[in-house]
Amino acid sequence: ERDLIIITAKPVEPSENEQRFNARARSAKLRVAEKLR
C-alpha cells in the first residue's frame, strides 16, 4: 500500500516573473503529496 497520494503530476515551477525578481527561485520545484496515515 502507498502512504502518499501525489497531488501534482509534475513539479510546480516558478513563473518567469518570479524568477526575474527572485534569482534563487530558478531552481525551486514544488511537489505536493497527501499523507494517508
Secondary structure by P-SEA (a helix, b strand, c coil): cccccccccbbbbbcaaaaaaccccccbbbbbbbbcc
